[in-house]
Amino acid sequence: MHLANEDLEPAIFTIPPRASRITYNHPGNGGCSVQFENASGDKEKNLATIRRLSGEAAGRGCHAIAFHECSITGYTFASKLSRSELLSVSESIPEGPSIKALIEIASNSKIIVLAGLFERDSDDKIYNTYVCVDGNGVLASFRKIHPFISEYLSPGNEYVVFDLLGWKAGILICYDNNVTENVRATALLGAEIIFMPHVTMCTPSTRPGAGFVDHQLWQNRERDPTSLRAEFDGLKGRAWLMKWLPARAYDSAVYAVFSNPIGMDDDQLKNGCSMVLDPFGDVVAECRELGEAMAVAEGKKAGVVWAYYRKGARVQVGGYLDE
């Protein structure tokens, strides 16, 4: 199966067995989507948070933990960086120090870790990248197809589907998920779970109801959580998300693992609500705290007829996909 558009080729990565693989002893297929307040440009601090939360998730029986877009480096602050400054924040994969730190975290906690950062390649092209690692190395790496926080970012040109704990998993970053064809193509390539790391909501756009949330509400959240929750759950935030995210899971019959930061991301306030949705578009776990939290869920293949949706779509009509 291949895409008609030659500029965007599918890539399926099968992870070969490796010697001395670390064994993951947690029962079940539990995983979690996490939210935390990012420190812009402070990779050491963000990795410390990722390390702590990964240990907590492993202690709760999770096999995998998913963090938000650019959770290692920070995201929004990149809009203010020059090309040389953004290059200095970016790292090579898999040789960079942050990837090595993630692998060490995964090894020590015996959990699979998914997190994001800015990547630079051998030609000094810069990408918004999300990786999946275990204690032995990088299992998968995906470059955002539709980057826009900085003019210096290059777009990725591959879909990624990989083996993960007996499942087929894919990755799409933030706006990639707003383009329905990306989700559908990833599912048609075999993905049963799609990790959807974001830094989103609570920003102005052309859609009705969009806008910033007053930073003061975040500062006053302990005294007045109701006002902040109303903004976070309204059209600036969750109400908009729930117009389309459940449909992505339902239409392609996939588990959707949505991760989003909470609190200040540079000069923008983000509303979290990290969640996991099942293939019927139902939310099975969600972070509702006004702060750091994790949504823990267990994927179940039994009782889910995956082929019902996939076989029903005649995607070859019109030449969109060729067999």
Secondary structure, DSSP 8 states (H G I E B T S, - for coil): -EES-TTSEEEEE-----TT------STTEEEEEE----TT-HHHHHHHHHHHHHHHHHTT-SEEE--TTTTT-SGGGGG--HHHHHHH-B-TTTSHHHHHHHHHHHHHT-EEEEEEEEE-TT--EEEEEEEEETTEEEEEEE-SS--S-TTB----EEEEEEETTEEEEE--GGGGGSHHHHHHHHHTT-SEEEEE---SSS--SSTT-----HHHHHTTTT-HHHHHHHHHSTTTHHHHHHHHHHHHHHHT-EEEEE--EEEETTEEEE---EEE-TTS-EEEE--SSSSEEEEEE---TT--HHHHHHH--TTGGGSEE-
